[in-house]
Amino acid sequence: MIDNEFLFSKIHFIKITDYNYINAGDNYCSPYLYFYDFFKDYSCISHCLSSVRYEQISPDDVVILGGGGLLHYNPWFNFNIAINKILSACNNVILWGAGFNCDFIDGKLKKIEPDIDFSRFRLYGIRDFNLENYNYVPCVSSVNPLLKKAYNTVPTEKCASMLHPLMKTKSLPGISDNLSHFNNINAIIKFISKYEVIITNSYHCALWSLLSNRKVVSPRSLKKGNKFNFLECPPSFVDDWNDEEQLRSCIEHSKNYPDFLENSIKNTLVFWEKVKEIIEEVIPIPNKCYESFYNQNMSAEYHWKFQKDLRLKK
């Protein structure tokens, strides 16, 4: 028998999971993707925040929560309830690059109950810059190497749009090129790299464009929510982007931020060192024992459910 008290220690990654794999922002905001060379030696389990397997989380595990707009978000399920339950289940919860996702009215966030006690996190950083004295850390996707490639690419065309498919606007006056952010990350950043200006109502398309040293134009109506109010480097806002004259004027006066990418990478790596310190303290001997055990059980569970569904259909 292996005498190892850390044999079943594990790291949990919890965020919003898009099971259709079409929402690029949700799909590419997990630290696991960008620091895989470190995490690959540990037992790692992924959860969707709306269906966390709480029974798998032990007090001495590590939970990494984020990124995405998880805080004070209640789309079909109150995410605050899940976050508080995770904080009760584990002593080492790290909130990494998640953000508030609620209305912003009269200069204040419209929060929902129950509130989240941030003192219970072992470490936290939110993606909302300069918000009410919360600790800030950029979205972890800022270290995606594709962004540096886009940054170094000279744009060949003036402007294009990247419109959120679930929002009302489907086209813009005078703008012929459009790419949905319901796409894969390679296509999105390659598209961004072609243009000097990106017009978008998508948070992550705006963020990735700004990090790529592109100018960004967004509708001012988005400032009714908190996301676009707390970008470290904000886009230019147009009052009515369906008015071609207003839109053209905003495009001409938009600005880029040449230092944004470098600073975001630097701040992310500083936060990453703190995360590593916690993991190496809690799990000093990396192993993948539990992950193998867990995956075998999950395979058996899915097989049983599939067979049960087949029997019910007969």
Backbone hydrogen bonds, N-H to C=O, Kabsch-Sander energy under -0.5 kcal/mol:
donor,donor_aa,acceptor,acceptor_aa,energy
3,D,1,M,-0.5
4,N,2,I,-1.5
7,L,4,N,-1.8
9,S,6,F,-1.5
11,I,43,S,-3.0
12,H,62,V,-2.9
13,F,45,I,-2.8
14,I,12,H,-0.5
14,I,64,I,-2.4
15,K,47,H,-1.4
16,I,67,G,-0.5
18,D,16,I,-0.6
19,Y,17,T,-1.0
21,Y,18,D,-1.9
24,A,22,I,-1.1
24,A,181,H,-1.6
27,N,23,N,-2.2
28,Y,24,A,-2.1
29,C,26,D,-0.8
33,L,30,S,-1.3
34,Y,30,S,-0.6
34,Y,31,P,-0.7
35,F,31,P,-1.6
38,F,35,F,-1.2
39,F,35,F,-2.1
40,K,36,Y,-2.6
41,D,38,F,-1.2
42,Y,39,F,-2.2
43,S,287,N,-0.9
44,C,42,Y,-0.8
45,I,11,I,-2.5
47,H,13,F,-2.7
49,L,15,K,-2.3
51,S,48,C,-2.1
52,V,49,L,-0.5
54,Y,52,V,-1.5
56,Q,53,R,-2.1
57,I,54,Y,-1.6
58,S,56,Q,-0.6
61,D,58,S,-1.8
62,V,10,K,-2.1
63,V,92,N,-2.2
64,I,12,H,-3.5
65,L,63,V,-0.6
65,L,94,I,-3.4
66,G,14,I,-2.9
66,G,64,I,-0.5
68,G,97,G,-0.8
70,L,68,G,-1.7
71,L,99,G,-2.2
73,Y,70,L,-0.8
79,F,73,Y,-2.3
79,F,77,F,-1.0
81,I,78,N,-0.8
82,A,78,N,-1.0
83,I,79,F,-2.5
84,N,80,N,-2.6
85,K,81,I,-1.9
86,I,82,A,-2.2
87,L,83,I,-2.2
88,S,84,N,-1.5
89,A,85,K,-1.2
90,C,86,I,-1.7
91,N,59,P,-2.5
94,I,63,V,-3.5
94,I,92,N,-0.5
95,L,93,V,-0.5
95,L,123,L,-2.2
96,W,65,L,-2.7
96,W,94,I,-0.7
97,G,95,L,-0.6
97,G,125,G,-2.1
98,A,125,G,-0.6
99,G,68,G,-2.3
101,N,71,L,-2.5
104,F,224,K,-4.0
105,I,103,D,-0.5
105,I,108,K,-2.4
108,K,105,I,-1.5
110,K,103,D,-2.8
111,K,109,L,-1.3
118,F,116,I,-1.0
120,R,117,D,-1.8
121,F,118,F,-1.3
122,R,93,V,-2.0
123,L,93,V,-1.2
125,G,95,L,-2.0
126,I,135,N,-3.0
127,R,98,A,-2.1
129,F,127,R,-0.6
129,F,230,F,-3.2
131,L,128,D,-0.7
132,E,130,N,-0.7
134,Y,131,L,-3.0
137,V,126,I,-2.3
142,S,139,C,-2.2
143,V,140,V,-1.8
144,N,141,S,-1.8
147,L,144,N,-1.7
148,K,144,N,-0.7
149,K,145,P,-1.6
150,A,146,L,-2.3
151,Y,147,L,-2.7
152,N,148,K,-1.7
153,T,150,A,-1.3
156,T,194,K,-1.6
157,E,194,K,-2.3
160,A,197,V,-1.6
161,S,177,D,-2.8
162,M,199,I,-2.7
167,M,164,H,-1.8
172,L,175,I,-0.5
175,I,172,L,-1.6
176,S,174,G,-0.6
178,N,176,S,-0.5
179,L,161,S,-1.8
181,H,163,L,-0.6
183,N,181,H,-2.0
188,I,184,N,-2.1
189,I,185,I,-2.3
190,K,186,N,-2.0
191,F,187,A,-2.0
192,I,188,I,-2.4
193,S,189,I,-2.1
194,K,190,K,-0.6
194,K,191,F,-1.1
195,Y,191,F,-0.5
195,Y,192,I,-1.4
196,E,157,E,-1.7
196,E,158,K,-0.6
197,V,158,K,-2.2
198,I,215,K,-2.9
199,I,160,A,-2.5
200,T,198,I,-0.6
200,T,217,V,-2.3
201,N,162,M,-0.9
202,S,162,M,-0.5
206,A,202,S,-2.3
207,L,203,Y,-2.7
208,W,204,H,-3.0
209,S,205,C,-1.8
210,L,206,A,-2.5
211,L,207,L,-2.6
212,S,208,W,-1.3
213,N,210,L,-1.6
214,R,209,S,-2.5
215,K,196,E,-2.3
216,V,255,K,-0.6
217,V,198,I,-2.2
218,S,236,S,-2.5
220,R,238,V,-2.6
222,L,219,P,-1.7
223,K,220,R,-2.1
224,K,221,S,-1.7
225,G,222,L,-1.6
226,N,102,C,-2.2
228,F,222,L,-0.5
229,N,226,N,-1.2
230,F,226,N,-0.9
230,F,227,K,-0.8
236,S,216,V,-3.0
238,V,218,S,-2.1
243,D,240,D,-1.6
244,E,242,N,-0.8
247,L,243,D,-2.7
248,R,244,E,-2.6
249,S,245,E,-2.1
250,C,246,Q,-2.3
251,I,247,L,-2.4
252,E,248,R,-2.1
253,H,249,S,-1.3
254,S,250,C,-0.5
254,S,251,I,-1.0
260,F,257,Y,-1.7
263,N,259,D,-2.3
264,S,260,F,-2.2
265,I,261,L,-2.6
266,K,262,E,-2.2
267,N,263,N,-2.5
268,T,264,S,-2.2
269,L,265,I,-2.4
270,V,266,K,-1.8
271,F,267,N,-1.9
272,W,268,T,-2.4
273,E,269,L,-1.8
274,K,270,V,-1.1
275,V,271,F,-2.0
276,K,272,W,-2.7
277,E,273,E,-1.9
278,I,274,K,-1.7
279,I,275,V,-2.4
280,E,276,K,-2.9
281,E,277,E,-1.4
282,V,278,I,-2.6
283,I,279,I,-3.3
290,Y,7,L,-0.6
292,S,288,K,-1.9
293,F,289,C,-1.9
294,Y,290,Y,-3.2
295,N,291,E,-2.7
296,Q,292,S,-1.9
297,N,293,F,-1.9
298,M,294,Y,-2.6
299,S,295,N,-2.3
300,A,296,Q,-2.1
301,E,297,N,-2.4
302,Y,298,M,-2.7
303,H,299,S,-2.2
304,W,300,A,-2.3
305,K,301,E,-2.4
306,F,302,Y,-2.5
307,Q,303,H,-2.5
308,K,304,W,-2.3
309,D,305,K,-2.4
310,L,306,F,-2.1
311,R,307,Q,-2.1
312,L,308,K,-2.1
313,K,309,D,-1.6
314,K,310,L,-0.9
